[in-house]
């Protein structure tokens, strides 16, 4: 388990399993291939804070593979929303998060292929 803390002091716990061939450096929490955790500019979430109608759009990099697992975790590390999305060559995936309570969440997007990457973004719902 890893506790991820934002610069604003919000934190969440993520359980992570590193596959054979990968490693975790417990001194600085870095993860080497084959699994990578990144917060990258190629993926954006908007609007952030989430719109009053609860819709959240995720702008994906064209490098993303066809099937994605999307999990949204609250600040206690509890899974609040889960979805499997097929990108079907779309750059934008929309999620209806109107059922979520107000708060801070972490979006975790995992690719489903054998070279899976993990992407994380913090979102806010007012």
C-alpha positions as CSV (number, residue, x, y, z in Angstrom):
1,X,0.0,0.0,0.0
2,X,1.1,3.5,-0.8
3,X,-0.2,6.8,0.6
4,X,-0.3,9.5,-2.1
5,X,-0.5,13.0,-0.7
6,X,-1.1,16.1,-2.9
7,X,0.5,19.5,-2.3
8,X,-2.8,20.6,-0.7
9,X,-2.5,17.9,1.9
10,X,-5.2,15.6,0.6
11,X,-4.2,11.9,0.5
12,X,-5.4,8.5,-0.6
13,X,-4.0,5.0,-0.2
14,X,-3.4,2.9,-3.3
15,X,-2.7,-0.9,-3.2
16,X,-0.2,-1.7,-6.0
17,X,1.1,-5.1,-7.2
18,X,4.2,-5.0,-9.3
19,X,4.4,-7.8,-11.9
20,X,7.5,-9.9,-12.4
21,X,10.3,-7.9,-13.8
22,X,9.3,-4.7,-12.1
23,X,10.4,-3.3,-8.8
24,X,9.5,-0.7,-6.2
25,X,12.1,1.5,-4.5
26,X,10.7,1.9,-1.0
27,X,13.0,4.8,-0.3
28,X,11.4,7.1,-2.7
29,X,8.3,5.1,-3.9
30,X,9.4,5.0,-7.5
31,X,8.3,2.1,-9.7
32,X,10.2,0.7,-12.6
33,X,9.0,-1.2,-15.7
34,X,6.8,-3.0,-16.5
35,X,4.3,-1.0,-14.4
36,X,4.6,2.8,-14.3
37,X,2.7,5.3,-12.3
38,X,2.6,8.7,-14.0
39,X,0.8,12.0,-13.7
40,X,1.3,13.1,-17.3
41,X,0.1,16.0,-19.4
42,X,-1.1,13.7,-22.2
43,X,-4.2,12.9,-20.1
44,X,-6.4,15.7,-18.9
45,X,-9.7,15.7,-16.9
46,X,-12.2,18.5,-17.3
47,X,-14.0,20.3,-15.9
48,X,-12.1,20.2,-12.6
49,X,-13.9,20.8,-10.3
50,X,-16.5,18.5,-11.8
51,X,-19.5,20.3,-13.4
52,X,-22.8,20.6,-11.4
53,X,-24.3,18.0,-13.8
54,X,-21.7,15.5,-12.6
55,X,-20.1,14.9,-16.0
56,X,-16.4,14.5,-16.2
57,X,-14.5,14.2,-19.5
58,X,-11.2,12.5,-19.7
59,X,-9.0,13.5,-22.7
60,X,-6.8,10.5,-23.5
61,X,-3.6,10.4,-25.4
62,X,-3.8,8.6,-28.7
63,X,-1.2,6.2,-27.3
64,X,-3.8,4.6,-25.0
65,X,-4.9,1.1,-25.8
66,X,-8.4,0.0,-26.6
67,X,-9.7,-1.0,-23.1
68,X,-9.2,1.0,-20.0
69,X,-10.1,0.4,-16.3
70,X,-11.1,3.6,-14.6
71,X,-11.3,3.8,-10.8
72,X,-12.2,6.8,-8.8
73,X,-11.0,6.7,-5.2
74,X,-12.0,8.9,-2.3
75,X,-9.4,10.4,0.2
76,X,-9.7,7.2,2.3
77,X,-8.7,5.0,-0.6
78,X,-12.1,3.6,-1.0
79,X,-13.3,2.8,-4.5
80,X,-16.1,5.2,-5.2
81,X,-16.7,4.6,-8.9
82,X,-15.5,2.0,-11.4
83,X,-15.8,1.7,-15.1
84,X,-14.3,-0.3,-18.0
85,X,-14.2,1.8,-21.1
86,X,-13.4,0.9,-24.7
87,X,-11.8,3.9,-26.4
88,X,-12.9,2.9,-29.9
89,X,-10.4,5.3,-31.3
90,X,-12.0,8.2,-29.3
91,X,-9.8,10.7,-27.6
92,X,-12.4,11.7,-25.0
93,X,-14.3,9.4,-22.6
94,X,-17.2,10.9,-20.5
95,X,-18.2,9.7,-17.1
96,X,-21.4,10.5,-15.2
97,X,-20.2,11.1,-11.6
98,X,-23.4,12.7,-10.3
99,X,-23.8,10.0,-7.6
100,X,-20.5,11.0,-5.9
101,X,-20.6,13.1,-2.8
102,X,-18.7,16.4,-2.7
103,X,-15.0,15.9,-2.0
104,X,-11.5,15.2,-3.4
105,X,-10.9,12.1,-5.5
106,X,-8.1,10.4,-7.4
107,X,-8.9,9.1,-10.9
108,X,-6.8,6.0,-11.6
109,X,-6.7,4.9,-15.3
110,X,-5.1,1.5,-16.0
111,X,-4.5,0.1,-19.4
112,X,-5.4,-3.6,-19.8
113,X,-2.5,-4.9,-22.0
114,X,0.6,-6.7,-20.8
115,X,2.6,-3.4,-20.8
116,X,0.0,-1.7,-18.8
117,X,0.6,1.9,-17.6
118,X,-1.2,3.5,-14.7
119,X,-2.2,7.2,-14.8
120,X,-3.5,9.2,-11.9
121,X,-5.2,12.6,-11.7
122,X,-6.7,14.4,-8.7
123,X,-10.3,15.8,-9.2
124,X,-12.7,17.8,-7.0
125,X,-16.5,17.5,-6.8
126,X,-18.2,20.5,-5.3
